[in-house]
Amino acid sequence: MMLMLGPFIVLVFMALTFVSQWGTQTIARQNAETEAFRMALEQAPQVLGVINKAAADTDTFGKLLVSLHAGGTRDRTIMGGLLRDFLGGNKEYQGVWVVWEPNAFDGRDADFLGHEYSGEDGSLAMYWYLGESGSIEVTGVNVRSESFYTTPKASGKLTLIEPYIDPAAQPPVLMTTITLPLVENGKVLGVFGIDIALGKLSELIAKVTPYGTGYANLFSNTGTIVASGDPVAGKGLDALPAENTAAIREAVTQGKPYHGQLTRDGHEYLATFTPITVTEGSPAWSLEVALPLDQAMAEADRSLWRTIVISAVGIAVLIAGLLFVAASLSAPLRRVAAYAAAVAGGDYQAGLDKSGFKGELAVLGQALSTMVANLIEKMKEAESHKQAAERETAIAREATCQAEEARKQSEQARREGMLQAAAQLEGIVAGISGASADLSERVRQAENGAAQQAARAAETATAMEEMNSTVLEVAHNAASAAEASTGTRTKAADGAAVVHKAVDSIQAVQKKSLELKGDMSALTRHAESINQIMNVISDIADQTNLLALNAAIEAARAGDAGRGFAVVADEVRNLAEKTMTSTTDVGNAIKAIQNSAATSRTQVDSAVAAIEEATLYVNQSGEALTEIVGMVDSTADQVHAIATASEQQSATSEEINRSISHVNAIAGETAQAMREAAGAVSDLSGQAQALTALIEQMKKS
C-alpha cells in the first residue's frame, strides 16, 4: 500500500517544481524587461544630449536673427559674422546655415550676385561649416527646393529632419538637421538650420553593453538606424535579423514600446524598444536595448537546477523511508494476516508469533490476541462488538484528519509560493517607486533653476529700464542746452546790431563786446567738453549694443541656468553707471557756461578804465560779434546732434529691453515644462502605488 504512494508523491514533487520554476522564469523575464526599459530611460538623455542642445540653440539663435532683422539690422557682413562666431563656439556641430527668401533680407539681392554669402539669385543664403583642418569656412547655397527648407517653411515650426548620408563628406557622414522658419509679422522670411553629425551617437550607443555582451541601437521613426555599435548606421531595419521585423517596424514607426526575443549571431537576446521624444512636436525615435537571454535568465536557470536537485533528493529520501517502513511492517503484517485468517476460518486456538513486533505492531498483536480471547469468551456480548466498532471508527477518523492535514499543508505550500512571488514583485515596485521619487526630486530642482533664471532675467529687464530712463534724461538735458544755445545766438545778434546802431553808446558797447568775446570763448570750450562727453555716451551706446548681442548669443549657449547671460547683464549695469556719470558731467558743463556769463557781466563794470581805446576797436568788435554768432550756431548744431544721438541710444536701449523680456518669457516656458514633467513623474508614482495595491490583493488571496 505504501509503495503505491511513491509514484503519486513523485508526481506531486514534479508538479510543484514545474509551477515554482515557471513563476521564477516569468519573474526573471519581467525583471530583465524592466532592467532594459530602465537602461533605455537612463541612456536616452546622454544619447540625445547633442540633439536636444542643438534644438534649443536652433530655436534661440533663429529667434535672435528674427529680432535683429525686425530691429533694423540689414548688414550681411554682420549676419555672416554672427553665424561664424556661433559655429566657432559650438564646434560639436557640422555646420550652420541661413537662407532668406528673395529680397526678404535687405531688398538688395541684385547687388550681391556672386557674393560668397549669396545664392545664385543674390539672396542671402550662406552655409558655414568645419573644414578638414578644423577651420571655419563659408559658401553660398541654393537649397530652397530641398526638403530641409520646404518642410519647416510649410509647417512653421521647429523641425527635425530625417537622418541622411551627406555624400559631399569624405568619408560619407550620417547627419541630421534641425531647422526653424524665420517668421516676422506672420510671414516666413527664411529658414535657419544646424547640421549635426551622428557619429558621436554611435560611439555612445556602443558603450551600452548590458551584461557585457548585450547591445543597443537607435532608430528614427521611419526605421533608419541612427546610431549603432555595429557598422549599420544609416541603414534600415532590413540590416538587422529578419526575426519579428514586421512587429518591430510597426512599433518603431508608430512610436510604441515593444518587447520580444531575438536571435543574433546564434545567440538569444531579450530586446526592448522604448519610444523617446527627440524634439517637441517631432515623431518619437526608438531606443533598442538587448540583453543576452542566457545572462538575464541565469539566476532562473540556477534556481531550476537547485529545485530539481532538492526535489530529487527529497524523492529519494522519501522512497527510501517508504521502503524501510514497508520492509519493517511487511513480515509482522503477514503473520497478523495469517493469524486473522486462521481465526476467521474458525481456528480460535491458533497462536500469534509476536517476535519483532514493536510500537503499534506490538499493540496490534496484543489487541488481536485479546480480541480472539474475548471472541471466544464473550461471543454473545454485543457490547464488546460495539466497543470494537468504536475503536475502528476512531482509527478511521484519525486517518481522515491526517488526510485533511495533508490537504491543508498542500494549500499552505501553494499560498507560500504565491506570497514569495508577490514579495519579489513588491521589491520591484519599491524600486520603481524609489526611482520615481528620485526623478521627481530632480525635476523639482530643474524647475527651481528655471524659476531662478526667470527671476534673474526680470531683474536684468528692470536694470535696463532704469538705464533707458537715464538716457532719456540725458536727451532732455541736451535739448535744453540746444535751446539755451539758440537764445545765446539771438543775444549775440542783438549785440552786433547795437554796435552798429548805438554810436552814442560806443564806449559801453565796446567794453561789453570785448568781455562778451572772452566769455563766448569759454562757452566754446565748455561746448567742446559737452561734445567729448557725448562721444563717451556714444561709445557706451555702441558697447551696450555689442554686449546685448553677446548676451543673446550667451543665452543661446547657456546650458546651466544662463551663467554667461548673468555676466553680460552685469556688464550692462556697469555701462549704465558710466552713462549716469556722463550725464552729470553734462550738467556741470552747462553750469560752467552760466558762471561764465555772470563773470562777463562783472568784467563789463571793471572795463570802464579802457574807454579811451573803444573807438579804435569798434569795427573789430563788430567782426568779433559776427564770429561769435557763427560759433554759437556751430554750438547749437552740435548740441542738437547730441540730443539726436541720445534719442537713438534710448531707442536701442528699448530694443535691448524687449530682447531681455523675450529671454524672460523663454525662462517662464522652461519652468512650465518642468512643472509638467513633475506631473508626469507623479502619474508614474500613482501607477506604482496601484501595482502595490494589486500585490497586497495577491497576498490576501
C-alpha positions in Angstrom: 0.0 0.0 0.0 2.8 2.4 1.0 4.7 1.6 -2.2 1.7 2.6 -4.3 2.1 6.1 -2.8 5.6 6.5 -4.3 4.5 7.5 -7.9 1.9 9.8 -6.6 4.4 11.6 -4.4 6.9 11.9 -7.3 4.2 13.4 -9.4 3.4 16.0 -6.7 7.0 16.9 -6.3 7.4 17.3 -10.1 4.3 19.5 -10.3 5.5 21.7 -7.5 8.9 22.0 -9.2 7.3 23.0 -12.6 5.0 25.6 -11.0 7.8 27.1 -9.0 10.2 27.2 -11.9 7.5 28.7 -14.2 6.9 31.5 -11.8 10.6 32.1 -11.3 11.3 32.3 -15.0 8.3 34.6 -15.5 9.6 37.0 -12.8 13.1 36.8 -14.2 11.9 37.7 -17.7 9.8 40.6 -16.3 12.9 41.8 -14.3 15.0 41.7 -17.5 12.4 43.7 -19.4 12.2 46.2 -16.6 16.0 46.5 -16.5 16.2 47.0 -20.3 13.5 49.7 -20.0 15.4 51.4 -17.1 18.6 51.4 -19.1 16.8 52.9 -22.1 15.4 55.7 -20.0 18.9 56.2 -18.3 20.8 56.3 -21.6 18.3 58.4 -23.6 19.3 61.8 -22.1 23.0 61.0 -22.8 22.5 59.7 -26.3 20.2 62.6 -27.3 22.1 65.3 -25.4 23.7 66.7 -28.5 20.4 66.8 -30.5 18.5 68.4 -27.6 21.1 71.1 -27.2 21.1 71.7 -31.0 17.3 72.0 -30.9 17.5 74.6 -28.1 20.3 76.5 -29.9 18.3 76.5 -33.2 15.2 77.9 -31.5 17.1 80.6 -29.6 19.5 81.7 -32.3 16.8 81.6 -35.0 14.6 83.9 -32.9 17.6 86.2 -32.4 18.1 86.6 -36.1 14.4 87.5 -36.5 14.7 90.0 -33.7 17.7 91.7 -35.2 16.1 91.9 -38.6 12.9 93.4 -37.1 15.1 95.9 -35.2 16.6 97.2 -38.4 19.8 95.1 -38.8 20.2 94.6 -42.6 24.0 94.2 -42.8 25.0 90.8 -44.5 28.5 91.1 -43.0 27.1 91.3 -39.5 24.9 88.3 -40.2 27.8 86.3 -41.5 29.9 87.2 -38.5 27.2 86.1 -36.2 27.0 82.6 -37.8 30.7 82.3 -37.9 31.1 83.1 -34.2 28.3 80.8 -33.3 29.8 77.8 -35.1 33.2 78.7 -33.6 31.8 78.4 -30.1 29.9 75.2 -30.9 32.3 73.0 -32.9 30.3 69.9 -32.0 28.1 70.9 -34.9 28.9 70.0 -38.5 27.7 73.4 -39.8 25.1 76.2 -39.5 23.2 77.9 -42.3 20.6 80.5 -43.0 18.6 81.0 -46.2 16.3 84.0 -46.8 13.6 84.4 -49.3 14.4 86.6 -52.4 14.9 90.2 -51.4 13.5 89.4 -47.9 16.6 90.4 -46.0 17.6 93.8 -47.3 16.0 94.1 -50.8 19.4 94.3 -52.4 19.8 90.8 -53.9 20.8 92.3 -57.3 23.9 94.0 -55.7 25.2 90.7 -54.2 25.2 88.4 -57.2 28.2 86.0 -57.0 28.9 87.0 -53.3 30.1 84.2 -51.0 27.2 84.9 -48.7 24.6 84.6 -51.5 22.8 82.1 -53.6 22.6 82.1 -57.4 19.9 84.9 -57.3 21.9 87.1 -54.9 19.6 86.3 -51.9 21.3 85.9 -48.5 21.9 82.1 -48.4 25.1 81.1 -46.6 26.5 77.9 -45.1 29.3 77.9 -42.5 31.0 74.5 -41.9 34.1 73.0 -40.4 36.9 72.3 -42.8 39.2 69.3 -42.8 41.7 71.1 -40.5 39.0 72.4 -38.2 38.9 75.8 -39.9 35.6 77.6 -40.3 34.7 78.1 -44.0 31.7 79.5 -45.8 29.9 79.1 -49.1 26.7 80.2 -50.8 24.0 77.6 -51.2 20.9 77.1 -53.3 18.6 74.9 -51.2 15.1 76.5 -51.3 13.8 73.4 -53.2 15.2 70.9 -50.7 13.1 69.2 -48.1 15.0 70.6 -45.1 14.0 74.1 -46.4 10.5 73.4 -47.7 9.3 71.3 -44.7 9.9 73.8 -41.9 8.7 76.6 -44.2 5.4 74.8 -44.7 5.0 73.6 -41.0 6.0 77.0 -39.5 7.7 75.3 -36.5 11.0 73.7 -35.3 11.6 70.6 -37.4 13.9 67.6 -37.1 15.0 66.3 -40.5 15.1 62.5 -41.1 18.8 61.4 -40.8 20.6 61.2 -44.2 24.0 60.4 -45.6 26.0 63.5 -46.7 27.7 62.4 -49.9 29.9 65.5 -50.0 31.8 64.4 -46.9 34.8 62.1 -47.3 34.1 59.6 -45.9 30.3 60.0 -46.1 28.8 61.1 -42.8 25.4 60.2 -41.4 23.8 63.5 -40.4 20.5 65.2 -39.3 19.4 68.8 -39.4 17.3 70.8 -37.0 15.6 73.8 -38.7 13.5 76.8 -37.7 11.5 79.0 -40.0 12.3 82.8 -39.6 8.8 84.2 -39.1 8.3 88.0 -38.9 4.8 89.6 -38.6 3.3 86.2 -39.5 5.3 85.8 -42.7 8.1 83.2 -43.3 11.2 85.2 -44.5 13.6 82.3 -44.5 14.9 79.2 -42.6 17.8 78.8 -40.1 19.4 75.3 -39.6 22.1 73.4 -37.7 23.7 70.3 -39.2 24.7 67.5 -36.7 27.0 64.6 -37.5 25.6 61.5 -35.8 28.8 59.6 -35.5 29.2 60.5 -31.8 25.8 58.9 -31.1 27.2 55.6 -32.3 30.1 56.0 -30.0 27.8 56.5 -27.1 25.5 53.6 -28.2 28.5 51.3 -28.5 29.2 51.7 -24.8 25.7 50.3 -23.8 26.5 46.6 -23.3 24.2 45.0 -20.8 25.8 42.0 -19.0 28.9 42.6 -21.2 27.5 41.0 -24.3 24.3 43.0 -24.8 23.9 45.8 -27.3 21.8 48.9 -28.2 20.5 50.6 -31.4 18.8 53.9 -32.0 16.1 54.1 -34.7 14.3 57.1 -36.3 10.5 56.9 -36.8 11.0 55.6 -40.3 13.1 52.7 -39.2 16.5 54.2 -40.2 19.3 53.1 -37.8 20.5 56.4 -36.4 23.2 55.0 -34.1 24.6 51.5 -33.5 27.7 49.8 -32.1 27.8 47.8 -35.4 28.6 49.4 -38.8 25.0 49.6 -39.8 24.2 53.2 -39.0 22.3 54.9 -41.8 20.7 51.6 -42.9 17.1 50.4 -42.4 15.6 47.6 -40.3 16.4 45.2 -43.1 20.0 45.3 -42.0 19.0 43.6 -38.7 18.0 39.9 -38.2 14.6 39.3 -40.0 13.0 37.8 -36.9 10.0 39.8 -35.7 10.9 42.5 -38.2 7.2 43.3 -39.1 6.2 43.8 -35.4 9.3 45.8 -34.7 8.8 48.1 -37.7 5.2 48.7 -36.6 6.3 49.6 -33.1 9.1 51.9 -34.3 7.0 53.8 -37.0 4.1 54.3 -34.6 6.2 55.2 -31.6 5.1 52.3 -29.4 7.1 50.1 -27.0 7.9 46.6 -27.9 9.3 43.6 -26.0 10.4 40.4 -27.7 13.0 37.7 -28.1 15.5 37.9 -31.0 18.3 35.7 -32.4 21.5 37.4 -33.4 24.7 35.6 -34.4 23.4 32.4 -33.0 22.6 33.9 -29.6 19.3 34.6 -28.0 18.5 38.2 -26.8 15.6 39.8 -24.9 15.1 43.1 -26.7 13.1 46.2 -25.6 12.2 49.0 -28.0 11.4 52.2 -26.0 10.0 55.3 -27.7 11.9 58.5 -26.8 11.0 62.1 -27.7 13.8 63.9 -29.6 12.2 67.4 -30.1 8.8 68.7 -29.2 6.3 68.0 -31.9 8.5 65.6 -33.9 7.8 61.9 -34.2 9.4 59.7 -31.5 12.5 57.7 -32.1 13.1 54.3 -30.6 16.0 53.1 -28.4 16.6 49.3 -28.5 18.3 47.7 -25.6 19.0 44.0 -25.9 20.0 41.7 -23.0 21.6 38.3 -23.6 18.9 35.8 -22.7 21.3 33.3 -21.1 22.7 36.1 -18.8 19.3 37.5 -18.0 17.8 34.1 -17.2 21.0 32.7 -15.5 19.6 33.1 -12.0 16.3 31.4 -13.0 18.3 28.5 -14.6 20.3 28.1 -11.4 17.1 28.1 -9.4 15.7 25.4 -11.7 18.7 23.1 -11.1 18.6 23.8 -7.3 14.9 22.9 -7.3 15.5 19.7 -9.4 18.3 18.6 -7.1 16.4 19.3 -3.9 13.3 17.5 -5.3 15.3 14.5 -6.5 17.0 14.2 -3.1 13.6 14.6 -1.3 12.0 11.9 -3.5 14.9 9.5 -3.0 14.8 10.0 0.8 11.0 9.6 0.8 11.2 6.4 -1.2 13.9 5.0 0.9 11.9 5.8 4.0 8.8 4.1 2.5 10.9 1.0 1.6 12.3 0.8 5.1 8.9 1.2 6.7 7.4 -1.3 4.2 10.2 -3.8 5.0 9.8 -3.4 8.7 6.0 -3.8 8.5 5.5 -6.5 5.8 6.6 -9.6 7.8 4.7 -8.8 11.0 1.7 -7.8 9.0 1.8 -11.1 7.1 1.8 -13.0 10.4 -1.0 -10.9 11.6 -2.9 -11.6 8.4 -2.3 -15.4 8.7 -3.4 -15.3 12.3 -6.5 -13.3 11.4 -7.3 -15.8 8.5 -6.9 -18.7 10.9 -9.3 -17.1 13.4 -11.7 -16.3 10.5 -11.5 -19.9 9.5 -12.7 -21.0 12.9 -9.3 -21.9 14.4 -9.7 -19.9 17.7 -6.9 -21.8 19.2 -4.3 -20.5 16.7 -1.4 -18.6 18.2 0.2 -15.3 17.0 4.1 -15.1 16.8 4.8 -11.6 18.2 8.6 -11.7 17.7 9.8 -8.4 16.1 6.6 -6.6 17.0 7.3 -3.0 18.2 5.3 0.0 18.9 1.9 0.0 17.2 2.5 -3.6 15.9 3.0 -4.9 19.4 -0.2 -3.2 20.4 -1.9 -4.6 17.4 -0.7 -8.1 18.1 -1.8 -7.9 21.7 -5.1 -6.5 20.6 -5.7 -9.3 18.2 -4.8 -11.9 20.9 -7.2 -10.2 23.3 -9.9 -9.9 20.6 -9.7 -13.6 19.9 -9.7 -14.4 23.6 -12.7 -12.1 24.1 -14.4 -13.5 21.0 -14.1 -17.0 22.4 -15.2 -16.0 25.9 -17.7 -13.3 25.1 -19.1 -14.2 21.7 -22.5 -13.2 22.8 -21.6 -9.9 24.4 -22.8 -7.2 22.0 -21.2 -4.5 24.0 -17.7 -5.8 23.2 -18.6 -5.7 19.5 -19.8 -2.2 19.9 -16.5 -1.1 21.6 -14.5 -2.8 18.9 -16.6 -0.9 16.3 -15.9 2.4 18.1 -12.2 1.7 18.1 -12.3 1.1 14.3 -14.3 4.3 13.9 -11.7 6.3 15.9 -8.9 4.9 13.7 -10.9 5.9 10.5 -11.5 9.4 11.9 -7.7 9.7 12.6 -7.0 8.8 9.1 -9.5 11.4 7.8 -7.8 14.1 10.0 -4.4 13.1 8.6 -5.7 13.4 5.0 -7.2 16.8 5.8 -4.0 17.9 7.4 -2.1 16.9 4.2 -4.5 18.9 2.1 -4.0 22.0 4.3 -0.2 21.6 4.0 -0.5 21.4 0.2 -2.7 24.6 0.2 -0.2 26.3 2.5 2.7 25.4 0.2 0.8 26.9 -2.7 0.0 30.1 -0.8 3.6 30.5 0.3 4.8 30.2 -3.3 2.4 33.0 -4.3 3.5 35.1 -1.3 7.1 34.6 -2.3 6.4 35.8 -5.9 4.4 38.7 -4.6 7.3 39.7 -2.3 9.7 39.7 -5.2 7.3 41.8 -7.3 6.8 44.1 -4.3 10.6 44.7 -4.2 10.5 45.6 -7.9 7.6 48.0 -7.3 9.5 49.6 -4.4 12.5 50.1 -6.7 10.2 51.8 -9.3 8.7 54.0 -6.6 12.1 55.0 -5.3 13.3 55.8 -8.8 10.1 57.9 -9.3 10.7 59.8 -6.1 14.3 60.5 -7.1 13.2 61.6 -10.6 10.6 63.8 -9.1 13.2 65.5 -6.9 15.5 66.1 -9.9 12.6 67.6 -11.9 11.8 69.8 -8.9 15.4 71.0 -8.8 15.3 71.8 -12.5 12.0 73.7 -12.0 13.6 75.8 -9.2 16.6 76.5 -11.5 14.3 77.7 -14.3 12.4 79.9 -11.9 15.7 81.4 -10.7 16.7 82.1 -14.3 13.3 83.8 -14.9 13.8 86.0 -11.8 17.3 87.0 -12.9 16.1 87.9 -16.3 13.4 90.0 -14.7 16.0 91.8 -12.6 18.1 92.5 -15.8 15.0 93.9 -17.5 14.4 96.2 -14.6 18.0 97.4 -14.8 17.7 98.1 -18.5 14.5 100.1 -17.9 16.4 102.3 -15.3 19.2 102.8 -17.8 16.7 103.8 -20.5 15.2 106.4 -18.1 18.7 107.8 -17.6 19.4 108.0 -21.3 16.0 109.8 -21.8 17.1 112.3 -19.1 20.4 112.9 -20.9 18.4 113.6 -24.1 16.1 116.1 -22.3 19.1 117.9 -20.9 20.8 118.1 -24.3 17.6 119.5 -25.8 17.6 122.2 -23.0 21.2 123.0 -23.8 20.3 123.4 -27.5 17.5 125.9 -26.6 20.0 127.8 -24.4 22.5 128.0 -27.3 19.8 129.3 -29.6 19.0 132.0 -27.1 22.7 132.9 -26.8 22.9 133.3 -30.6 19.9 135.7 -30.5 21.6 137.8 -27.8 24.8 137.9 -29.8 23.0 139.1 -33.0 21.3 141.8 -30.9 24.7 142.9 -29.6 26.0 143.3 -33.2 23.0 145.4 -34.1 23.6 147.6 -31.0 27.3 148.1 -32.1 26.3 149.4 -35.5 23.3 151.4 -34.4 24.2 152.9 -31.0 27.1 155.1 -31.8 26.4 157.3 -28.8 26.9 154.3 -26.5 30.0 153.0 -28.3 32.3 153.1 -25.3 30.0 150.8 -23.2 29.2 148.6 -26.2 33.0 148.1 -26.9 33.6 147.1 -23.3 30.7 144.6 -23.3 31.7 143.3 -26.7 35.3 142.6 -25.6 34.2 140.8 -22.4 31.5 139.0 -24.3 34.1 137.7 -26.8 36.1 136.2 -23.9 33.0 134.8 -22.3 32.0 133.2 -25.6 35.4 131.6 -25.9 34.8 130.0 -22.6 31.4 129.0 -23.8 33.0 127.3 -26.8 35.4 125.4 -24.6 32.6 124.1 -22.5 30.6 123.2 -25.6 33.6 121.1 -26.7 33.6 119.4 -23.3 29.9 118.6 -23.8 30.9 117.2 -27.2 33.6 114.9 -25.6 31.1 113.7 -23.0 28.5 112.9 -25.7 31.2 111.0 -27.5 31.7 108.9 -24.4 28.0 108.3 -24.3 28.0 107.3 -27.9 30.8 104.8 -27.2 28.9 103.4 -24.3 25.8 103.0 -26.6 27.9 101.1 -29.1 29.3 98.8 -26.4 25.8 98.4 -25.0 24.6 97.2 -28.4 27.5 94.8 -28.7 27.0 93.4 -25.2 23.3 92.9 -25.8 24.2 90.9 -28.9 26.7 88.8 -26.9 24.1 88.4 -24.2 21.7 86.8 -26.7 24.5 84.5 -28.0 25.5 83.5 -24.5 21.9 82.8 -23.7 21.7 80.5 -26.7 24.8 78.6 -25.5 23.7 78.6 -21.8 23.1 75.0 -20.6 23.2 75.8 -16.9 20.7 78.4 -15.9 22.3 81.2 -18.0 25.5 81.9 -16.1 27.0 83.6 -19.2 24.0 85.8 -19.5 24.4 86.9 -15.9 28.0 88.1 -16.7 26.7 90.1 -19.7 23.9 91.6 -17.6 26.4 92.8 -15.0 28.5 94.5 -17.7 25.3 96.2 -18.9 24.8 97.6 -15.4 28.4 99.0 -15.4 27.7 100.8 -18.7 24.6 102.3 -17.2 26.7 103.7 -14.4 29.0 105.3 -16.9 26.0 106.8 -18.7 24.9 108.4 -15.4 28.4 109.8 -14.8 28.5 111.4 -18.3 25.1 112.9 -17.7 26.4 114.6 -14.5 29.3 116.0 -16.5 26.9 117.5 -19.0 25.1 119.3 -16.1 28.4 120.6 -14.8 29.4 122.0 -18.2 26.1 123.8 -18.6 26.6 125.3 -15.1 30.1 126.4 -16.1 28.6 128.2 -19.2 26.2 130.1 -16.8 29.0 131.1 -14.5 31.0 132.4 -17.4 28.0 134.6 -18.4 27.9 136.0 -14.9 31.6 136.7 -15.0 31.1 138.5 -18.3 28.7 141.0 -16.6 31.2 141.6 -13.8 34.0 142.3 -16.2 31.9 144.8 -18.1 31.8 147.0 -15.0 35.6 146.7 -14.4 36.4 147.7 -18.0 35.4 151.4 -17.7 39.0 152.4 -17.4 39.7 151.3 -21.0 37.1 153.6 -22.6 39.7 155.7 -24.5 40.6 152.7 -26.6 37.0 151.9 -27.5 36.8 154.0 -30.7 39.8 152.2 -32.3 38.2 148.8 -31.7 34.6 149.5 -32.8 35.0 147.8 -36.2 36.9 144.9 -34.7 34.1 144.4 -32.1 31.6 144.2 -34.9 33.7 141.5 -36.6 34.2 139.7 -33.3 30.4 139.6 -32.7 29.9 138.2 -36.2 32.3 135.4 -35.4 30.6 134.8 -32.1 27.3 134.4 -33.9 28.9 131.7 -36.2 30.4 129.9 -33.2 27.1 129.9 -31.3 25.4 128.5 -34.4 28.0 125.7 -34.5 27.5 125.0 -30.8 23.7 124.8 -31.3 24.1 122.3 -34.1 26.5 120.1 -32.0 24.1 120.2 -29.1 21.2 119.2 -31.4 23.3 116.3 -32.7 24.0 115.3 -29.1 20.2 115.2 -28.4 19.6 113.2 -31.6 22.3 110.6 -30.6 20.8 110.4 -27.1 17.3 109.6 -28.6 18.9 106.9 -30.8 20.6 105.4 -27.8 17.2 105.4 -25.9 15.6 103.5 -28.8 18.4 101.0 -28.8 18.0 100.5 -25.1 14.3 99.8 -25.6 15.2 97.2 -28.2 17.6 95.5 -25.7 14.9 95.6 -23.1 12.4 93.8 -25.4 15.1 91.1 -26.1 15.6 90.6 -22.4 11.8 90.3 -21.9 11.8 87.6 -24.6 14.5 85.7 -22.8 12.4 86.1 -19.6 9.4 84.6 -21.4 11.5 81.6 -22.6 12.7 81.0 -19.0 9.0 81.0 -17.9 8.2 78.4 -20.6 11.1 76.3 -19.2 9.7 76.5 -15.7 6.2 75.5 -17.0 7.8 72.5 -18.8 9.5 71.4 -15.6 6.1 71.6 -13.8 4.5 69.4 -16.5 7.4 66.9 -16.1 6.8 66.8 -12.4 3.1 66.0 -13.1 4.2 63.1 -15.4 6.5 61.7 -12.6 3.6 62.0 -10.2 1.5 59.9 -12.6 4.2 57.3 -12.7 4.3 57.2 -8.9 0.5 56.7 -8.9 0.9 53.7 -11.2 3.4 52.2 -8.8 1.0 52.6 -5.9 -1.7 50.9 -7.9 0.7 48.0 -8.6 1.5 47.8 -4.8 -2.3 47.5 -4.1 -2.5 44.6 -6.6 0.4 42.9 -4.8 -1.5 43.3 -1.5 -4.5 41.6 -3.0 -2.3 38.7 -4.2 -1.0 38.3 -0.6 -4.6 38.1 0.7 -5.8 35.7 -1.9 
